[in-house]
Amino acid sequence: MDTEAKHTERDRSSAPEAGSEEGARSSRIPDRFAAMSWRRAAALGGVCAVFLLLFSNYVVQPFLIPSGSMESTLRIGDRVLVNKLAYRFGSVPHRGDVVVFDGTGSFVQETPEENPVVALVHGVAASLGLAEPAGTDFVKRVVGVGGDRVVCCDKRGRVEVNGRPVDEEYLHLGDAPSAAPFDIVVPDGKLWMMGDHRSNSRDSRDHLGEPGGGMVPVDRVIGRVDWIGWPLGRLGSLARTAAFDGIREPGGTHG
């Protein structure tokens, strides 16, 4: 008896015929699973995007350095991480902090008009560090806080804060502290900002004759630059400067 032939016939007869209801049902199952997988992937992607945007808006925001005004501390193309919690709970910017701020009303007198859709897309990309920041966002170093008298320059060409010279070791190699002299008192609630590459930085000095006098309101500070996240060769925290240690506070006490 040819049992092999009978088994073969039984196997063929038990398989769903092409075009049968059972065959169609089994072919739809993978399609259904594929559709569910795509929906889950899309939902997961949406949740991740919302999380990243919220995290960027309220905790840490990537920021693409667009110019050389802070060299050599920060270089063009660096992606830094801005700590938005640094000044959220009663703390205020200190001399020597490198901060990102909105320069509207101080560095920028008129906000440029943009297409709303383009502005939204660019804002999202900038908040993730994928595009240059808005034209009103700047990164500089705090040199004077409210009540400080900031003068340039002393006999050795140094900036003075409250009568004490500051040895600014972070300045770009070969730069003088300032080519233009100034003598200002920072109003309360304001900040005097300068770039580390003084010969290549438009900062508070360049806006002295404008409304606001180049002083940045504390409440316009977006956050403090605490880390460099890219490129990998520069990955790490931003070194704190000791240049302002020992500066007298406006009331006469040491800072």
C-alpha positions in Angstrom: 0.0 0.0 0.0 1.3 3.4 -0.9 1.0 5.2 2.4 3.2 8.1 1.3 0.8 9.0 -1.6 -2.2 8.9 0.8 -0.5 11.2 3.3 0.3 13.6 0.5 -3.3 13.6 -0.7 -4.5 14.2 2.9 -2.1 17.0 3.4 -3.2 18.7 0.2 -6.9 18.2 1.0 -6.5 19.8 4.5 -4.7 22.9 3.1 -7.1 25.9 2.4 -7.7 26.3 -1.3 -6.6 29.5 -3.0 -9.5 31.9 -2.9 -11.4 30.1 -0.1 -12.8 32.0 2.9 -10.3 30.5 5.3 -7.4 31.4 3.0 -8.6 34.9 2.7 -9.0 35.2 6.5 -5.5 34.0 7.1 -4.0 36.4 4.6 -5.7 39.3 6.3 -4.2 38.6 9.7 -0.7 39.7 8.8 -2.1 42.9 7.2 -4.0 43.6 10.4 -0.9 43.1 12.5 1.1 45.4 10.2 -1.5 48.1 10.5 -1.5 47.8 14.3 2.3 48.0 14.3 2.3 51.1 12.3 -0.3 52.8 14.5 1.7 51.9 17.6 4.9 53.1 16.1 3.2 56.4 15.1 1.7 56.8 18.6 5.0 56.1 20.2 6.8 58.6 17.9 4.2 61.2 18.8 4.6 60.6 22.5 8.4 60.9 22.3 8.2 64.1 20.2 5.8 65.7 22.8 8.1 64.6 25.6 11.2 66.0 23.9 9.5 69.3 23.3 8.2 69.6 26.9 11.7 68.6 28.2 13.3 71.2 25.9 10.8 73.9 26.9 11.0 73.5 30.6 14.2 71.6 31.6 17.1 71.4 29.2 17.2 72.9 25.7 19.8 72.1 23.0 21.1 75.3 21.5 23.1 75.5 18.3 25.9 78.1 18.4 25.6 80.2 15.2 28.5 82.6 15.5 32.1 82.9 16.8 31.2 85.6 19.4 31.9 83.3 22.3 35.1 81.7 21.0 37.1 79.9 22.2 34.7 78.9 25.0 32.1 78.0 22.4 32.7 77.4 18.8 30.5 77.7 15.7 28.5 74.6 15.3 28.7 73.5 18.9 25.5 72.2 20.4 25.2 73.2 24.0 22.7 72.2 26.6 20.9 75.1 28.3 19.8 74.5 31.9 16.4 76.1 32.1 16.0 75.2 35.8 19.2 77.2 36.8 17.2 80.4 37.6 13.7 79.0 38.2 13.6 78.7 42.0 14.8 82.1 43.2 18.4 81.8 41.9 19.7 84.6 39.7 22.5 84.8 37.1 26.0 85.4 38.5 29.0 87.2 37.1 30.8 84.8 34.8 27.8 82.7 33.9 27.4 81.9 30.2 23.7 82.3 29.4 21.2 82.2 26.6 18.7 85.1 26.6 16.0 86.7 24.5 17.5 90.0 23.3 14.2 91.6 22.4 14.2 95.2 23.7 17.9 95.2 24.5 19.9 93.7 21.6 17.0 93.7 19.1 14.7 96.7 19.1 12.2 95.3 16.5 11.2 91.7 16.2 11.6 90.6 12.6 8.3 89.5 10.9 8.1 85.9 9.9 5.6 83.6 8.2 3.7 82.0 11.2 4.0 78.5 9.8 7.7 78.9 8.9 8.3 80.4 12.4 6.6 77.5 14.1 8.6 74.9 12.2 11.8 76.8 12.7 11.0 77.2 16.4 10.5 73.5 16.9 13.7 72.6 15.1 15.7 75.3 17.0 14.3 74.0 20.3 15.7 70.6 19.5 19.1 72.0 18.5 18.5 71.1 14.8 18.5 74.7 13.5 20.0 78.0 14.3 18.2 79.8 17.2 15.7 82.6 16.6 17.2 86.0 15.6 16.3 87.3 19.0 18.2 84.7 21.0 21.8 85.3 22.0 24.5 83.6 24.1 26.9 85.8 26.1 28.7 85.9 29.4 27.4 87.9 32.4 30.0 90.5 33.3 27.9 92.8 35.4 24.7 92.3 37.5 22.3 94.8 39.1 24.1 97.6 41.0 27.6 96.9 39.5 29.8 99.6 38.1 31.6 98.1 35.1 34.5 100.1 33.6 36.9 99.6 30.8 39.6 99.9 30.9 42.2 100.3 33.7 45.8 101.2 33.1 46.6 97.6 32.2 43.7 97.4 29.8 41.5 95.2 32.0 37.8 95.5 32.8 37.0 96.6 36.3 33.9 95.6 38.3 33.2 97.6 41.4 36.7 99.0 41.4 38.4 95.6 41.0 40.2 94.5 37.8 39.1 91.2 36.3 41.6 88.8 34.8 39.5 87.3 32.0 41.3 84.1 31.2 38.5 83.0 29.0 39.0 85.7 26.4 39.8 84.7 22.8 43.6 84.5 22.3 44.9 87.9 21.3 41.7 89.8 22.1 41.8 93.0 24.3 39.0 93.2 26.9 37.4 96.0 24.9 38.6 98.3 22.1 35.9 100.8 23.1 36.0 102.5 26.5 32.8 102.5 28.7 31.8 103.3 32.2 28.3 102.1 33.2 26.3 101.2 36.3 24.0 98.3 35.8 20.4 99.0 36.9 18.7 96.6 39.3 17.2 93.6 37.6 19.4 94.0 34.5 22.6 92.4 33.3 25.7 93.6 31.3 26.6 91.0 28.7 29.8 90.5 26.7 31.1 87.9 24.3 34.4 86.1 25.0 35.6 86.9 21.5 35.5 90.7 22.1 36.7 91.8 18.7 34.0 89.6 17.1 31.1 90.2 19.4 28.2 92.6 19.2 27.1 92.8 22.8 26.0 95.3 25.5 28.8 97.7 24.4 27.2 98.1 21.0 23.8 99.0 22.3 24.7 101.7 24.8 23.1 104.5 22.8 19.9 102.6 22.1 16.7 102.2 24.3 17.6 99.9 27.2 21.2 100.8 26.9 22.3 97.3 26.1 21.2 96.0 29.5 19.4 92.7 29.4 16.5 92.2 31.9 17.0 89.2 34.2 13.6 87.8 33.2 14.7 87.6 29.6 17.3 85.0 30.5 16.3 81.6 29.0 18.9 79.5 30.9 22.5 78.9 31.7 24.9 77.0 29.4 26.1 74.1 31.5 27.2 71.4 29.0 28.6 71.0 25.5 26.8 68.1 23.9 28.3 68.1 20.4 30.8 67.4 18.9 31.8 64.4 20.8 35.4 65.6 21.1 34.2 68.6 23.1 31.6 66.7 25.2 31.5 67.8 28.8 30.4 70.4 31.3 31.3 74.1 30.8 34.1 75.1 33.1 33.2 77.7 35.7 35.4 80.8 35.7 37.0 82.1 38.9 37.7 85.5 37.3 35.0 87.3 39.4 35.8 85.7 42.7 36.3 88.4 45.4 34.5 91.1 43.5 32.8 93.5 46.0 29.1 93.6 45.9 27.6 97.1 45.3 26.9 97.4 49.1 30.6 96.9 49.9 30.7 93.2 50.8 32.7 90.6 48.9 31.0 88.3 46.4 
